[in-house]
């Protein structure tokens, strides 16, 4: 039986799971993940924390849903006839763009017991996408390790550079002269162009691992 709705104190619409997730997402992005609590969310919604617990059993359960919905915004759906390398370019650029646009949400980490459903679905969809294209499990396992490590490391470094006021925009805003050369080199290593070049290196590496396979892998046509 669904929980009884608690009417927010300011007359806003009654609580719904979607509304709670949307409010939690906005609160995390605005104030940061470290300060996010169910009590703070209740204040944001104009209800008690217990009202929120009526829909989500714990803070972690709610965070798992926030993260799951965030990952669903990434461009990872199959495109009939798409080549595997174009799939990698598309999905990796989409994942990177979303993580850099929403670093606080991307930093959410939940236990498999709580967040396994949505997170596993995201991973399963991408793995099955490449398997359906014809990539062998052995090659995909090696490719997955490269892609996962690259995405994680690149995103973490860009976010850290931005927090320190050092990113590729340093050269553009006139602050370059005040920044030591070595720091400018590090910042330039994490540009959009550098990311694209890294993706191409990964694709070349997959081709080398699969040789002499011609790697003519594609998403099946519909029907």
N, C-alpha and C positions, 0 to 999 in steps of 0.2 A: 504494500500500500504506500503511495507516495506521501512524503511529508506534508503536513499542513502548512500552507503558505503563510508567512508572516508578512504583514503589510508594513513596508518601510515607514518610518516615523514622519517623513516629509511628504507622504502621499504619493510617492513614486509607485510604479507598477509592482505587483507582487513578485517575489523571487521565482526564478526559473533556473535550471542548470545552465542554459546558454548565457543568461544574463550574469550569473555568478562568474562563469569562466571569462566572459568579456571584461567584467569589472576587475577580476584578478589580473588579467593580462595588462590592462591599462595601468593598474596600480604598480605592478612589478616594473613596467617600462618607465614609469614616472619616478618612482621612489627607490627602485633597486630591489633585487631579490633578497638581499640580506635583511632588509627591514620588513619583509612581507610576513604578516601573521594573519590568522583567521580573525583575530580581534580587529586588526586594522582594516581588513576587508569588510567586516561587519559595519564598522564606522563609515566606510566609504559608501556602503549600500543603505545605510540608515537602519540597520537591524542589529540584533544581537549576534555574537559569534555562534551561539547555539543554533540559530536559524540556518546559518551556513552549513554547520555540521549535519543538519537534517538532510542535506543533499550530497555532501561529500564527507566521508567518515574521518578524514584526516587532512592535514595540510599537504602531505605528500600525495594523497589521492587526487587532490585538486590540482597540484602542480603537474602531476602526470597527465591530466586532461588538458591543461594549458599547453604543455609541451607537445602532446599528440596532435592537437589542432594546429599548432604552429608548424609542425612538420608536414601536415597535410597541405599547407600553402605552397610547398616547394614544387617545382615543375619536374615531376618524376613519373608522370603517366606515360604509358607506351604510345608511340606514334607509328602507325602501320607503315612498314617499308623503311623505317629509319635505320641507317647504318649504326653499328655499335659505337664507333668513335664519335659520331655526331651525338649519340645518346649521352656519352660520357661528357662531352663538352657542354651540352645543354643542362644536364642534371647537376654537374659540378658547379657551373656558374650560378645556377639558381640557388643551390644550397649555400654557396658562399655569400651571395648577395643577401639572402634572408638572414643569415647569421650575423652579418655585419650591420644590417639595418636594425636588428633586434637582439643585441648582445646579451641583455639581461635574461631574455626568454631562452636564448640558445644556451645559456650557462646552467639551466635547470638540469639537475641530475637526480633521478629517482631509482629506487631499487627495482630489480626485475619483478619481484613479487607484486609490487604495486603498479608499476608502469609498463609491465610486459606487453599488455594487449596492444595499445596504440603504437608503442615504439617497435615492437616486433613486427607489426603490420607494415610499418614504413620500411623496415629493413627487408622484410620478406618480399615486398613489392619490387624493390630495386633488384634484389638478387634474382628473382624469377623473371624480371624483364630481360636481364642479360642471358639467363639460361635459355629463355625462349628464342633469343636471337641466334643461339647455337654455340655460345662460348662454353667450353668444357668446365666442369666443376673445379678441376685442378688449376686451370688458368685463372678462373674467376676468384678463387681463394687468394691467389697471389696478387691479382689486380685489386681486390678488396682491401688488402693490407696497405698497398701503396696509396690508394685513393683516400682511405680513412685517415691514415697518418698525415697525408698532405693537407687535407681539408682542415683537420683539427689544428695542426701546427700553424698553418698560414692564418687562419681566422684568429687564433689566440694571439699571434704576434701583431697582427694589424690592430686588434682591439687594445693591446698593451701600448703600442706606439701612439695610438690616438689619445689614450689616457695621459700619456706623457707629453702630448702636444707635438708629436713627431709622426707625420705620415707623409704621403706623397704631395699633400697640399702645402707642405712647408716651403717648397720652392716657389709656389705660386703666390703666397701671401706676403712676400718680401722679408720673411724672417730668416731666410737661408743664411745670410751673412752672420747672423748671431749664433748659428748652430755649428758645432765642430764638424769637420769634414767626415769623420768616421760615423757620426750619427746620421748625417745626410745620406751616406752610402747605405747604412742599414735601413733607413726609412724608404729609400728608393727601391730596395730589394723586395718590398711588399706592395708594389703598385699593381693596378689592374693588368697592365701589360705583362708584368712578371708572373702573375697568377696564370694568365693564358699560356705563357711559355711553359710553365710547369705542367699544365694539363697536357700539352703536346709531348713533353718528355715522357709522361706516364703512358700516353698512347703508344709512343715509339717503343717503350719498354715492354708493353703487353705484346706488341707485334714480335719483338725479339724473343720473348718467352714462348710464344706459340709457334715460332718457325719450326718446320717449313709450312705450317698451316697458312693459307692465303688470308685468313681472317675475314672472309666475306660473310660476316655475321650481320643479320638484319632482323628487325622486328617483323614477325609474320604479318602479311596483309590481312585485313579483316575479311571474314567469311571464308 
